[in-house]
Amino acid sequence: MSLKGHREELLAELRARMVLEQIERPVKDDRPAVKDQRVLAAMRMVPRHDFLPEGYEKQAYEDRPQPIGNGQTISQPYIVAVMTELLDPQPGDVMLEVGTGSGYQAAVLSGLVREVVSVEAVPELAGSAQERLERLGYGNVRVVVGDGAKGWRPMCPYDGIIVTAAGPNVPEALLTQLMPGGRMVIPVGATPTAQQLLVLEKRLDGTIERRSVMPVRFVPLVGVGPDRDWEGE
């Protein structure tokens, strides 16, 4: 076997162990298992190491977030899997992601839905994520530069919306872009230590049902801070 082949085999083994021990049968007693087989398969397939800066390959499959530059991070693998399962993606869906980052979450969704539109506020991250996704073959992901709190109206309404950075409340613009019957997964909290992962379901009559899933800790959505309030519920 070539050196490259051995490397890829080793990384695949690390990825499989990550899914088994962190996500499918978590060794941490307080961590509910992710059961959706499609989500587990996507987590096994996407090469997380390709979404990290050079030099972080060995840390790619560790049970924690990793820095990707510009003050942003790639989320902990378990959280990516949980949020994807909560979103309940279906093959014909068009999904909106707020906060592209490295493109990892979009890549996981790519194989589960028809199309992903991902909004990133930092142009450098948006450009590198789009190049990376195209190079790795995730052709149904479109990355756009914009204010994530405003969503992306040209492609709405969306079957689902996933937000990978936190703000103090749920932006009204995102709720209006969610299709009736659709679902949004979003971390919300006034401070990093007060964040909760929420699932919001939009009923057919337009009303919103919301539930809190677990405490989380996400980086703030760029442009959102104590001096800028989101308009939302």
N, CA, C and O of each residue as an XYZ file, in Angstrom:
932
protein
N       0.846     -1.196      0.000
C       0.000      0.000      0.000
C       0.882      1.247      0.000
O       1.892      1.300      0.703
N       0.499      2.238     -0.785
C       1.265      3.477     -0.841
C       1.132      4.245      0.464
O       0.243      3.982      1.274
N       2.038      5.203      0.650
C       1.983      6.043      1.852
C       0.670      6.811      1.919
O       0.081      6.955      2.990
N       0.210      7.310      0.756
C      -1.057      8.036      0.712
C      -2.227      7.123      1.056
O      -3.140      7.515      1.783
N      -2.190      5.895      0.525
C      -3.250      4.944      0.808
C      -3.293      4.577      2.281
O      -4.372      4.458      2.861
N      -2.131      4.397      2.888
C      -2.061      4.084      4.319
C      -2.619      5.249      5.145
O      -3.343      5.045      6.119
N      -2.269      6.461      4.740
C      -2.763      7.655      5.453
C      -4.284      7.719      5.395
O      -4.936      7.951      6.414
N      -4.857      7.514      4.200
C      -6.301      7.586      4.053
C      -6.995      6.479      4.841
O      -8.065      6.698      5.410
N      -6.398      5.306      4.874
C      -6.971      4.199      5.643
C      -6.961      4.524      7.133
O      -7.933      4.249      7.836
N      -5.872      5.105      7.616
C      -5.772      5.479      9.020
C      -6.816      6.536      9.375
O      -7.467      6.450     10.416
N      -6.970      7.537      8.501
C      -7.938      8.594      8.763
C      -9.370      8.049      8.746
O     -10.210      8.480      9.537
N      -9.646      7.102      7.846
C     -10.969      6.482      7.813
C     -11.247      5.714      9.097
O     -12.369      5.723      9.602
N     -10.228      5.054      9.621
C     -10.380      4.339     10.893
C     -10.650      5.311     12.037
O     -11.494      5.047     12.893
N      -9.938      6.428     12.052
C     -10.166      7.440     13.083
C     -11.571      8.017     12.988
O     -12.212      8.288     14.003
N     -12.044      8.203     11.761
C     -13.389      8.745     11.538
C     -14.455      7.752     12.018
O     -15.434      8.139     12.656
N     -14.251      6.471     11.703
C     -15.202      5.451     12.143
C     -15.236      5.358     13.670
O     -16.304      5.198     14.261
N     -14.075      5.459     14.302
C     -14.020      5.414     15.762
C     -14.685      6.649     16.357
O     -15.363      6.558     17.381
N     -14.493      7.805     15.719
C     -15.153      9.034     16.170
C     -16.666      8.854     16.198
O     -17.325      9.196     17.180
N     -17.211      8.311     15.104
C     -18.662      8.139     15.024
C     -19.138      7.128     16.060
O     -20.151      7.359     16.720
N     -18.439      6.032     16.213
C     -18.857      4.987     17.147
C     -18.804      5.463     18.596
O     -19.776      5.315     19.336
N     -17.661      6.039     19.005
C     -17.434      6.328     20.418
C     -17.977      7.682     20.863
O     -18.277      7.870     22.041
N     -18.105      8.626     19.932
C     -18.570      9.961     20.313
C     -20.044     10.186     19.994
O     -20.704     11.006     20.632
N     -20.563      9.449     18.995
C     -21.869      9.798     18.435
C     -22.878      8.648     18.498
O     -23.979      8.815     19.023
N     -22.502      7.483     17.964
C     -23.451      6.364     17.871
C     -23.617      5.635     19.201
O     -24.737      5.319     19.603
N     -22.509      5.369     19.881
C     -22.547      4.732     21.208
C     -21.620      5.513     22.129
O     -20.566      5.015     22.525
N     -22.013      6.732     22.469
C     -21.094      7.618     23.193
C     -20.670      7.052     24.534
O     -21.485      6.542     25.302
N     -19.370      7.155     24.799
C     -18.835      6.649     26.056
C     -19.176      7.572     27.213
O     -19.110      7.165     28.373
N     -19.540      8.814     26.908
C     -19.944      9.744     27.959
C     -21.398      9.445     28.328
O     -22.283      9.489     27.474
N     -21.635      9.143     29.598
C     -22.942      8.677     30.045
C     -24.050      9.697     29.868
O     -25.211      9.329     29.692
N     -23.701     10.987     29.915
C     -24.733     12.028     29.848
C     -25.030     12.453     28.412
O     -25.712     13.456     28.199
N     -24.540     11.720     27.442
C     -24.667     12.115     26.034
C     -25.631     11.176     25.303
O     -25.292     10.015     25.073
N     -26.824     11.652     24.933
C     -27.750     10.799     24.180
C     -27.158     10.410     22.831
O     -26.510     11.223     22.172
N     -27.380      9.177     22.427
C     -26.852      8.685     21.164
C     -27.621      9.261     19.978
O     -28.824      9.508     20.066
N     -26.922      9.469     18.884
C     -27.554      9.817     17.612
C     -27.931      8.507     16.935
O     -27.092      7.617     16.797
N     -29.199      8.378     16.507
C     -29.703      7.105     16.000
C     -29.978      7.094     14.496
O     -30.089      6.022     13.901
N     -30.088      8.259     13.880
C     -30.419      8.327     12.455
C     -29.266      7.731     11.636
O     -28.162      8.275     11.615
N     -29.539      6.609     10.965
C     -28.477      5.910     10.241
C     -27.930      6.719      9.068
O     -26.751      6.599      8.735
N     -28.766      7.535      8.443
C     -28.288      8.380      7.345
C     -27.298      9.425      7.858
O     -26.294      9.715      7.206
N     -27.591      9.982      9.026
C     -26.686     10.971      9.619
C     -25.370     10.308     10.008
O     -24.300     10.863      9.760
N     -25.440      9.135     10.610
C     -24.223      8.423     11.001
C     -23.373      8.096      9.779
O     -22.147      8.210      9.818
N     -24.029      7.690      8.696
C     -23.287      7.375      7.470
C     -22.611      8.614      6.904
O     -21.475      8.545      6.435
N     -23.304      9.747      6.946
C     -22.711     10.995      6.456
C     -21.510     11.396      7.290
O     -20.508     11.867      6.750
N     -21.598     11.215      8.595
C     -20.474     11.559      9.470
C     -19.276     10.655      9.205
O     -18.131     11.083      9.343
N     -19.537      9.408      8.826
C     -18.428      8.497      8.492
C     -17.780      8.847      7.153
O     -16.592      8.601      6.946
N     -18.568      9.421      6.254
C     -18.086      9.664      4.898
C     -17.297     10.965      4.759
O     -16.306     11.006      4.030
N     -17.717     12.016      5.441
C     -17.114     13.334      5.209
C     -15.741     13.412      5.882
O     -15.641     13.196      7.090
N     -14.690     13.714      5.132
C     -13.329     13.770      5.682
C     -13.098     15.046      6.491
O     -12.657     16.063      5.955
N     -13.397     14.979      7.759
C     -13.323     16.163      8.624
C     -11.943     16.818      8.583
O     -11.837     18.039      8.702
N     -10.896     16.030      8.418
C      -9.547     16.581      8.405
C      -9.331     17.553      7.252
O      -8.493     18.449      7.347
N     -10.088     17.383      6.154
C      -9.937     18.286      5.011
C     -10.570     19.654      5.248
O     -10.412     20.564      4.434
N     -11.283     19.800      6.360
C     -11.948     21.063      6.667
C     -11.240     21.835      7.787
O     -11.773     22.812      8.312
N     -10.047     21.388      8.141
C      -9.245     22.058      9.160
C      -7.978     22.630      8.544
O      -7.515     22.151      7.509
N      -7.413     23.660      9.183
C      -6.167     24.233      8.666
C      -5.038     23.203      8.668
O      -5.073     22.225      9.414
N      -4.062     23.437      7.839
C      -2.899     22.559      7.776
C      -2.256     22.451      9.149
O      -2.094     23.451      9.848
N      -1.893     21.240      9.528
C      -1.276     21.021     10.830
C      -2.234     20.523     11.888
O      -1.811     20.149     12.982
N      -3.534     20.511     11.573
C      -4.534     20.064     12.552
C      -5.090     18.681     12.213
O      -6.088     18.266     12.802
N      -4.478     17.973     11.294
C      -5.007     16.693     10.850
C      -5.167     15.699     11.997
O      -6.181     15.006     12.076
N      -4.179     15.623     12.882
C      -4.226     14.670     13.989
C      -5.349     14.983     14.968
O      -5.863     14.086     15.636
N      -5.731     16.261     15.053
C      -6.787     16.652     15.992
C      -8.184     16.586     15.383
O      -9.172     16.814     16.080
N      -8.278     16.277     14.091
C      -9.543     16.389     13.365
C     -10.659     15.571     13.980
O     -11.814     15.997     13.964
N     -10.340     14.405     14.524
C     -11.381     13.499     15.000
C     -11.468     13.438     16.521
O     -12.044     12.509     17.089
N     -10.885     14.445     17.169
C     -11.012     14.557     18.617
C     -12.387     15.097     18.994
O     -13.070     15.718     18.179
N     -12.772     14.857     20.217
C     -14.104     15.193     20.715
C     -14.161     16.641     21.205
O     -14.441     16.904     22.374
N     -13.891     17.562     20.297
C     -13.935     18.978     20.664
C     -13.932     19.835     19.404
O     -13.552     19.369     18.330
N     -14.363     21.103     19.542
C     -14.257     22.008     18.395
C     -12.798     22.317     18.085
O     -11.918     22.118     18.924
N     -12.548     22.806     16.866
C     -11.194     23.153     16.457
C     -11.215     24.528     15.772
O     -12.195     24.874     15.113
N     -10.145     25.306     15.923
C     -10.097     26.627     15.279
C      -9.919     26.505     13.773
O      -9.235     25.603     13.289
N     -10.547     27.433     13.030
C     -10.394     27.447     11.570
C      -9.922     28.812     11.076
O      -9.873     29.047      9.869
N      -9.571     29.722     12.006
C      -9.128     31.052     11.621
C     -10.244     32.074     11.685
O     -11.418     31.714     11.778
N      -9.886     33.343     11.637
C     -10.838     34.448     11.686
C     -11.706     34.420     12.940
O     -12.837     34.907     12.932
N     -11.167     33.844     14.020
C     -11.912     33.786     15.275
C     -13.063     32.801     15.272
O     -13.905     32.840     16.168
N     -13.120     31.905     14.272
C     -14.216     30.947     14.156
C     -13.719     29.526     14.414
O     -12.516     29.265     14.423
N     -14.668     28.612     14.625
C     -14.323     27.227     14.903
C     -15.167     26.278     14.061
O     -16.215     26.655     13.536
N     -14.691     25.036     13.942
C     -15.487     23.937     13.424
C     -16.056     23.229     14.641
O     -15.316     22.908     15.571
N     -17.351     22.984     14.649
C     -18.016     22.466     15.840
C     -17.554     21.056     16.183
O     -17.065     20.315     15.330
N     -17.721     20.707     17.450
C     -17.474     19.358     17.949
C     -18.269     18.355     17.106
O     -19.434     18.610     16.803
N     -17.672     17.225     16.722
C     -18.378     16.265     15.871
C     -19.747     15.868     16.404
O     -20.705     15.774     15.636
N     -19.852     15.636     17.692
C     -21.131     15.224     18.274
C     -22.216     16.264     18.036
O     -23.348     15.919     17.697
N     -21.872     17.540     18.213
C     -22.855     18.608     18.031
C     -23.293     18.693     16.572
O     -24.469     18.923     16.292
N     -22.360     18.510     15.647
C     -22.715     18.503     14.224
C     -23.726     17.396     13.952
O     -24.721     17.619     13.262
N     -23.477     16.209     14.489
C     -24.377     15.079     14.265
C     -25.740     15.317     14.914
O     -26.773     15.039     14.304
N     -25.751     15.824     16.132
C     -27.013     16.085     16.838
C     -27.849     17.112     16.085
O     -29.045     16.907     15.875
N     -27.226     18.219     15.679
C     -27.966     19.258     14.973
C     -28.509     18.754     13.640
O     -29.615     19.109     13.233
N     -27.713     17.916     12.964
C     -28.173     17.359     11.693
C     -29.365     16.435     11.915
O     -30.336     16.490     11.160
N     -29.306     15.597     12.930
C     -30.425     14.703     13.224
C     -31.673     15.489     13.610
O     -32.774     15.154     13.173
N     -31.513     16.525     14.419
C     -32.655     17.341     14.832
C     -33.302     18.042     13.640
O     -34.514     18.257     13.624
N     -32.497     18.396     12.648
C     -33.023     19.069     11.460
C     -33.899     18.132     10.633
O     -34.776     18.583      9.896
N     -33.660     16.823     10.757
C     -34.423     15.796     10.035
C     -34.383     16.022      8.520
O     -35.435     16.159      7.895
N     -33.189     16.063      7.920
C     -33.081     16.340      6.478
C     -33.630     15.209      5.639
O     -33.452     14.037      5.969
N     -34.312     15.567      4.533
C     -34.880     14.589      3.611
C     -34.296     14.807      2.215
O     -33.879     15.918      1.889
N     -34.260     13.762      1.387
C     -33.556     13.838      0.098
C     -33.980     14.984     -0.815
O     -33.145     15.500     -1.558
N     -35.232     15.398     -0.787
C     -35.673     16.458     -1.688
C     -35.588     17.850     -1.117
O     -36.008     18.809     -1.763
N     -35.047     17.982      0.094
C     -35.061     19.267      0.796
C     -34.045     20.261      0.234
O     -32.999     19.888     -0.297
N     -34.396     21.542      0.374
C     -33.445     22.643      0.181
C     -33.236     23.269      1.551
O     -34.183     23.748      2.175
N     -31.994     23.260      2.014
C     -31.664     23.719      3.356
C     -30.868     25.020      3.324
O     -30.078     25.265      2.412
N     -31.095     25.838      4.334
C     -30.287     27.037      4.549
C     -29.399     26.809      5.757
O     -29.870     26.418      6.825
N     -28.111     27.057      5.577
C     -27.175     27.049      6.699
C     -26.718     28.477      6.948
O     -26.362     29.189      6.009
N     -26.724     28.895      8.194
C     -26.225     30.205      8.579
C     -24.908     30.004      9.319
O     -24.880     29.434     10.410
N     -23.819     30.476      8.720
C     -22.497     30.310      9.304
C     -21.744     29.165      8.643
O     -21.638     28.080      9.215
N     -21.220     29.396      7.445
C     -20.545     28.341      6.686
C     -19.296     27.839      7.386
O     -19.048     26.634      7.443
N     -18.499     28.780      7.925
C     -17.232     28.402      8.536
C     -16.337     27.702      7.531
O     -16.058     28.237      6.459
N     -15.887     26.505      7.879
C     -15.014     25.731      6.986
C     -15.794     25.008      5.896
O     -15.210     24.574      4.904
N     -17.112     24.874      6.069
C     -17.933     24.129      5.120
C     -18.258     22.721      5.574
O     -18.930     21.987      4.851
N     -17.798     22.321      6.759
C     -17.974     20.937      7.217
C     -19.443     20.568      7.415
O     -19.888     19.526      6.932
N     -20.198     21.409      8.119
C     -21.611     21.103      8.333
C     -22.366     21.028      7.003
O     -23.221     20.161      6.820
N     -22.053     21.924      6.089
C     -22.683     21.894      4.765
C     -22.350     20.607      4.029
O     -23.200     20.052      3.333
N     -21.117     20.127      4.177
C     -20.721     18.878      3.527
C     -21.496     17.699      4.092
O     -21.906     16.811      3.345
N     -21.700     17.681      5.393
C     -22.486     16.605      6.015
C     -23.914     16.622      5.478
O     -24.479     15.571      5.175
N     -24.490     17.800      5.362
C     -25.856     17.923      4.838
C     -25.938     17.595      3.352
O     -26.970     17.125      2.872
N     -24.858     17.840      2.630
C     -24.858     17.719      1.173
C     -25.380     16.379      0.676
O     -26.142     16.328     -0.290
N     -24.978     15.302      1.327
C     -25.400     13.979      0.887
C     -26.772     13.567      1.372
O     -27.252     12.484      1.037
N     -27.413     14.424      2.162
C     -28.701     14.084      2.764
C     -29.867     14.844      2.147
O     -31.022     14.477      2.361
N     -29.580     15.904      1.380
C     -30.633     16.769      0.841
C     -30.354     17.080     -0.627
O     -29.324     16.692     -1.179
N     -31.299     17.791     -1.244
C     -31.131     18.151     -2.659
C     -30.149     19.297     -2.829
O     -29.310     19.267     -3.729
N     -30.245     20.316     -1.965
C     -29.394     21.501     -2.117
C     -29.196     22.180     -0.771
O     -30.083     22.182      0.083
N     -28.009     22.756     -0.601
C     -27.689     23.527      0.598
C     -27.251     24.920      0.176
O     -26.353     25.071     -0.652
N     -27.888     25.938      0.749
C     -27.441     27.325      0.592
C     -26.827     27.727      1.923
O     -27.483     27.638      2.961
N     -25.580     28.166      1.905
C     -24.871     28.486      3.137
C     -24.409     29.929      3.121
O     -23.741     30.365      2.184
N     -24.770     30.675      4.168
C     -24.448     32.099      4.254
C     -23.293     32.298      5.229
O     -23.332     31.808      6.358
N     -22.271     33.014      4.789
C     -21.097     33.303      5.619
C     -20.791     34.789      5.568
O     -20.729     35.378      4.489
N     -20.598     35.401      6.740
C     -20.362     36.842      6.813
C     -18.920     37.217      6.510
O     -18.652     38.346      6.099
N     -17.989     36.295      6.703
C     -16.564     36.589      6.497
C     -16.179     36.172      5.081
O     -16.146     34.976      4.792
N     -15.887     37.123      4.188
C     -15.606     36.774      2.785
C     -14.483     35.759      2.613
O     -14.568     34.887      1.749
N     -13.428     35.862      3.429
C     -12.305     34.937      3.309
C     -12.747     33.500      3.586
O     -12.358     32.574      2.875
N     -13.566     33.327      4.630
C     -14.059     31.989      4.954
C     -15.010     31.475      3.880
O     -14.967     30.300      3.514
N     -15.873     32.363      3.375
C     -16.816     31.956      2.328
C     -16.069     31.473      1.091
O     -16.412     30.440      0.517
N     -15.049     32.221      0.681
C     -14.290     31.848     -0.506
C     -13.556     30.536     -0.347
O     -13.588     29.691     -1.241
N     -12.893     30.358      0.790
C     -12.139     29.121      1.002
C     -13.079     27.932      1.153
O     -12.764     26.835      0.691
N     -14.240     28.138      1.799
C     -15.203     27.040      1.954
C     -15.764     26.610      0.608
O     -15.883     25.414      0.345
N     -16.113     27.568     -0.252
C     -16.660     27.217     -1.563
C     -15.629     26.457     -2.395
O     -15.963     25.465     -3.043
N     -14.388     26.915     -2.379
C     -13.331     26.224     -3.122
C     -13.141     24.805     -2.595
O     -12.994     23.861     -3.372
N     -13.145     24.662     -1.276
C     -12.933     23.347     -0.657
C     -14.085     22.396     -0.989
O     -13.856     21.242     -1.349
N     -15.307     22.877     -0.870
C     -16.475     22.045     -1.146
C     -16.492     21.588     -2.605
O     -16.799     20.431     -2.892
N     -16.165     22.491     -3.516
C     -16.121     22.127     -4.934
C     -15.004     21.113     -5.195
O     -15.196     20.145     -5.932
N     -13.856     21.339     -4.595
C     -12.717     20.436     -4.806
C     -13.012     19.029     -4.293
O     -12.569     18.041     -4.878
N     -13.762     18.946     -3.199
C     -14.072     17.643     -2.601
C     -15.323     16.997     -3.191
O     -15.690     15.886     -2.809
N     -15.977     17.691     -4.122
C     -17.087     17.081     -4.829
C     -18.469     17.341     -4.278
O     -19.418     16.649     -4.648
N     -18.610     18.335     -3.390
C     -19.923     18.661     -2.841
C     -20.570     19.731     -3.717
O     -20.636     20.906     -3.355
N     -21.045     19.285     -4.880
C     -21.500     20.216     -5.899
C     -22.866     20.819     -5.661
O     -23.255     21.742     -6.376
N     -23.617     20.324     -4.671
C     -24.954     20.870     -4.412
C     -24.969     21.856     -3.255
O     -26.022     22.123     -2.676
N     -23.788     22.405     -2.912
C     -23.686     23.429     -1.869
C     -23.311     24.759     -2.515
O     -22.339     24.844     -3.265
N     -24.080     25.779     -2.219
C     -23.805     27.122     -2.718
C     -23.489     28.022     -1.532
O     -24.318     28.178     -0.636
N     -22.306     28.612     -1.518
C     -21.901     29.511     -0.434
C     -22.065     30.945     -0.895
O     -21.608     31.310     -1.978
N     -22.719     31.760     -0.075
C     -22.910     33.175     -0.385
C     -22.418     34.017      0.787
O     -22.447     33.576      1.936
N     -21.967     35.225      0.485
C     -21.507     36.150      1.525
C     -22.680     37.024      1.937
O     -23.346     37.619      1.090
N     -22.931     37.099      3.239
C     -24.034     37.921      3.704
C     -24.172     37.890      5.212
O     -23.431     37.192      5.903
N     -25.121     38.649      5.708
C     -25.450     38.691      7.123
C     -26.396     37.536      7.419
O     -27.551     37.545      6.993
N     -25.906     36.550      8.146
C     -26.692     35.348      8.390
C     -28.006     35.600      9.091
O     -28.965     34.855      8.884
N     -28.077     36.632      9.918
C     -29.317     36.945     10.622
C     -30.428     37.340      9.657
O     -31.607     37.306     10.008
N     -30.044     37.715      8.446
C     -31.037     38.089      7.431
C     -31.346     36.940      6.486
O     -32.180     37.078      5.591
N     -30.673     35.795      6.680
C     -30.907     34.647      5.823
C     -30.470     34.898      4.402
O     -29.521     35.643      4.161
N     -31.171     34.267      3.438
C     -30.874     34.451      2.015
C     -32.183     34.323      1.247
O     -32.621     33.223      0.910
N     -32.790     35.462      0.979
C     -34.146     35.481      0.431
C     -34.282     34.920     -0.987
O     -35.325     34.349     -1.302
N     -33.267     35.058     -1.861
C     -33.464     34.592     -3.239
C     -33.872     33.126     -3.373
O     -34.501     32.753     -4.364
N     -33.527     32.294     -2.396
C     -33.813     30.858     -2.513
C     -34.916     30.385     -1.568
O     -35.233     29.196     -1.555
N     -35.506     31.278     -0.781
C     -36.497     30.860      0.195
C     -37.855     30.616     -0.476
O     -38.090     31.119     -1.575
N     -38.758     29.847      0.169
C     -38.647     29.326      1.536
C     -37.822     28.031      1.575
O     -37.674     27.333      0.572
N     -37.294     27.739      2.760
C     -36.439     26.585      2.954
C     -37.165     25.497      3.740
O     -37.978     25.783      4.619
N     -36.856     24.253      3.408
C     -37.422     23.131      4.154
C     -36.862     23.064      5.564
O     -37.525     22.578      6.480
N     -35.645     23.551      5.738
C     -35.018     23.562      7.048
C     -33.932     24.614      7.103
O     -33.363     24.987      6.077
N     -33.645     25.091      8.306
C     -32.591     26.086      8.520
C     -31.752     25.630      9.705
O     -32.286     25.281     10.758
N     -30.439     25.637      9.525
C     -29.526     25.283     10.608
C     -28.577     26.452     10.825
O     -27.984     26.962      9.875
N     -28.435     26.869     12.064
C     -27.613     28.032     12.412
C     -26.455     27.547     13.269
O     -26.669     26.920     14.306
N     -25.225     27.833     12.841
C     -24.042     27.264     13.486
C     -23.245     28.286     14.285
O     -22.063     28.080     14.559
N     -23.890     29.386     14.658
C     -23.305     30.379     15.555
C     -24.458     30.975     16.344
O     -25.615     30.881     15.933
N     -24.145     31.583     17.468
C     -25.207     31.957     18.404
C     -25.460     33.455     18.452
O     -24.548     34.266     18.289
N     -26.715     33.799     18.679
C     -27.128     35.173     18.932
C     -28.071     35.208     20.116
O     -28.391     34.161     20.678
N     -28.526     36.396     20.512
C     -29.357     36.523     21.717
C     -30.787     36.053     21.545
O     -31.471     35.809     22.538
N     -31.261     35.919     20.312
C     -32.635     35.467     20.088
C     -32.757     34.880     18.681
O     -31.759     34.744     17.973
N     -33.959     34.541     18.289
C     -34.210     33.940     16.983
C     -34.566     35.038     15.986
O     -35.572     35.721     16.177
N     -33.780     35.231     14.933
C     -34.061     36.297     13.968
C     -35.397     36.094     13.256
O     -35.688     35.007     12.758
N     -36.191     37.138     13.216
C     -37.483     37.072     12.549
C     -37.319     36.768     11.065
O     -38.142     36.062     10.484
N     -36.255     37.299     10.441
C     -36.036     37.067      9.015
C     -35.898     35.579      8.705
O     -36.364     35.118      7.664
N     -35.262     34.826      9.600
C     -35.112     33.393      9.368
C     -36.448     32.675      9.507
O     -36.743     31.751      8.749
N     -37.237     33.090     10.454
C     -38.556     32.472     10.630
C     -39.423     32.681      9.398
O     -40.156     31.779      8.993
N     -39.342     33.858      8.805
C     -40.169     34.131      7.622
C     -39.696     33.333      6.409
O     -40.481     33.071      5.497
N     -38.421     32.944      6.389
C     -37.882     32.185      5.262
C     -38.015     30.674      5.426
O     -37.627     29.909      4.542
N     -38.562     30.252      6.556
C     -38.781     28.829      6.814
C     -40.145     28.416      6.275
O     -41.154     29.060      6.564
N     -40.173     27.358      5.505
C     -41.410     26.870      4.905
C     -42.350     26.324      5.986
O     -41.878     25.707      6.941
N     -43.663     26.533      5.863
C     -44.595     25.879      6.781
C     -44.369     24.368      6.773
O     -44.270     23.750      5.713
N     -44.290     23.790      7.954
C     -43.929     22.388      8.080
C     -42.440     22.175      8.230
O     -41.995     21.052      8.465
N     -41.646     23.257      8.096
C     -40.195     23.164      8.186
C     -39.689     23.279      9.607
O     -40.450     23.521     10.544
N     -38.394     23.102      9.743
C     -37.773     23.051     11.064
C     -36.481     23.868     11.067
O     -35.730     23.872     10.092
N     -36.236     24.565     12.189
C     -34.994     25.308     12.375
C     -34.282     24.802     13.622
O     -34.910     24.573     14.656
N     -32.960     24.630     13.518
C     -32.123     24.258     14.660
C     -31.144     25.391     14.879
O     -30.398     25.755     13.970
N     -31.140     25.959     16.093
C     -30.388     27.189     16.312
C     -29.951     27.315     17.769
O     -30.755     27.072     18.669
N     -28.685     27.692     18.025
C     -28.263     27.994     19.388
C     -28.626     29.446     19.722
O     -28.396     30.350     18.919
N     -29.189     29.657     20.899
C     -29.629     30.991     21.300
C     -29.221     31.244     22.737
O     -29.359     30.374     23.597
N     -28.714     32.451     22.992
C     -28.365     32.832     24.356
C     -27.720     34.192     24.386
O     -26.980     34.566     23.475
N     -28.008     34.939     25.453
C     -27.466     36.288     25.581
C     -25.967     36.273     25.841
O     -25.269     37.223     25.486
N     -25.464     35.210     26.456
C     -24.034     35.062     26.731
C     -23.630     33.629     26.373
O     -24.488     32.749     26.298
N     -22.326     33.383     26.150
C     -21.883     32.028     25.797
C     -22.267     30.969     26.817
O     -22.512     29.821     26.447
N     -22.323     31.332     28.100
C     -22.644     30.350     29.131
C     -24.141     30.162     29.321
O     -24.561     29.331     30.126
N     -24.952     30.921     28.593
C     -26.401     30.818     28.749
C     -27.082     30.317     27.478
O     -28.296     30.460     27.330
N     -26.316     29.733     26.562
C     -26.886     29.301     25.291
C     -27.629     27.971     25.420
O     -27.216     27.077     26.158
N     -28.732     27.868     24.686
C     -29.486     26.627     24.572
C     -29.666     26.304     23.093
O     -29.873     27.197     22.271
N     -29.585     25.024     22.769
C     -29.871     24.593     21.410
C     -31.384     24.418     21.290
O     -31.987     23.622     22.009
N     -31.983     25.170     20.376
C     -33.428     25.153     20.192
C     -33.808     24.474     18.884
O     -33.068     24.529     17.901
N     -34.970     23.834     18.888
C     -35.605     23.343     17.674
C     -36.932     24.069     17.540
O     -37.770     24.026     18.441
N     -37.116     24.736     16.408
C     -38.360     25.451     16.136
C     -39.044     24.809     14.940
O     -38.431     24.629     13.887
N     -40.298     24.467     15.100
C     -41.076     23.884     14.009
C     -42.181     24.857     13.625
O     -42.928     25.340     14.475
N     -42.269     25.133     12.332
C     -43.272     26.049     11.825
C     -44.497     25.261     11.383
O     -44.448     24.510     10.408
N     -45.577     25.438     12.098
C     -46.801     24.713     11.762
C     -47.371     25.245     10.453
O     -46.977     26.303      9.961
N     -48.307     24.479      9.905
C     -48.891     24.860      8.625
C     -49.640     26.180      8.706
O     -49.798     26.863      7.694
N     -50.110     26.553      9.911
C     -50.804     27.840     10.053
C     -49.835     28.990     10.335
O     -50.268     30.120     10.561
N     -48.516     28.709     10.322
C     -47.512     29.742     10.497
C     -47.062     29.956     11.926
O     -46.090     30.675     12.155
N     -47.735     29.355     12.896
C     -47.306     29.501     14.285
C     -46.054     28.657     14.529
O     -45.764     27.722     13.783
N     -45.323     29.004     15.580
C     -44.037     28.376     15.858
C     -44.098     27.570     17.153
O     -44.508     28.077     18.197
N     -43.690     26.325     17.069
C     -43.521     25.490     18.261
C     -42.028     25.367     18.531
O     -41.257     25.031     17.632
N     -41.621     25.636     19.753
C     -40.196     25.603     20.060
C     -39.919     24.747     21.281
O     -40.717     24.673     22.214
N     -38.755     24.101     21.243
C     -38.323     23.315     22.396
C     -36.818     23.442     22.561
O     -36.082     23.612     21.589
N     -36.383     23.358     23.787
C     -34.972     23.430     24.116
C     -34.426     22.018     24.245
O     -35.045     21.167     24.884
N     -33.264     21.764     23.639
C     -32.708     20.417     23.602
C     -31.591     20.228     24.621
O     -31.590     19.254     25.373
N     -30.638     21.163     24.645
C     -29.479     21.000     25.524
C     -28.706     22.312     25.616
O     -28.815     23.158     24.728
N     -27.927     22.490     26.683
C     -27.024     23.642     26.731
C     -25.879     23.445     25.750
O     -25.380     22.333     25.582
N     -25.465     24.529     25.105
C     -24.372     24.483     24.140
C     -23.514     25.730     24.310
O     -23.842     26.641     25.071
N     -22.407     25.741     23.578
C     -21.535     26.920     23.599
C     -20.968     27.123     22.203
O     -20.081     26.390     21.764
N     -21.495     28.133     21.510
C     -21.083     28.445     20.149
C     -20.411     29.812     20.100
O     -20.632     30.663     20.962
N     -19.588     30.002     19.075
C     -19.041     31.334     18.819
C     -20.194     32.246     18.405
O     -21.191     31.762     17.869
N     -20.079     33.561     18.642
C     -21.156     34.473     18.229
C     -21.214     34.608     16.716
O     -20.188     34.593     16.035
N     -22.415     34.739     16.209
C     -22.585     35.009     14.792
C     -21.977     36.370     14.492
O     -22.265     37.346     15.184
N     -21.147     36.441     13.474
C     -20.444     37.679     13.148
C     -21.450     38.798     12.909
O     -22.420     38.638     12.169
N     -21.195     39.940     13.556
C     -22.101     41.079     13.433
C     -23.121     41.155     14.546
O     -23.874     42.125     14.637
N     -23.154     40.129     15.404
C     -24.094     40.125     16.511
C     -23.324     40.279     17.812
O     -22.387     39.526     18.079
N     -23.714     41.243     18.611
C     -23.046     41.472     19.877
C     -23.913     42.325     20.776
O     -25.070     42.592     20.452
N     -23.365     42.759     21.911
C     -24.160     43.525     22.852
C     -24.650     44.855     22.306
O     -25.618     45.419     22.817
N     -23.979     45.367     21.256
C     -24.391     46.651     20.701
C     -25.262     46.486     19.460
O     -25.604     47.471     18.807
N     -25.626     45.235     19.130
C     -26.506     45.019     17.992
C     -27.508     43.938     18.335
O     -27.131     42.787     18.554
N     -28.775     44.294     18.385
C     -29.809     43.326     18.707
C     -30.432     42.782     17.436
O     -30.669     43.520     16.480
N     -30.692     41.495     17.435
C     -31.469     40.895     16.360
C     -32.936     41.242     16.572
O     -33.426     41.308     17.700
N     -33.618     41.461     15.461
C     -35.054     41.589     15.546
C     -35.640     40.194     15.493
O     -35.499     39.497     14.489
N     -36.289     39.787     16.553
C     -36.807     38.421     16.581
C     -37.616     38.170     17.817
O     -37.902     39.079     18.596
N     -37.985     36.905     17.989
C     -38.823     36.594     19.137
C     -37.991     36.330     20.370
O     -38.539     36.050     21.436
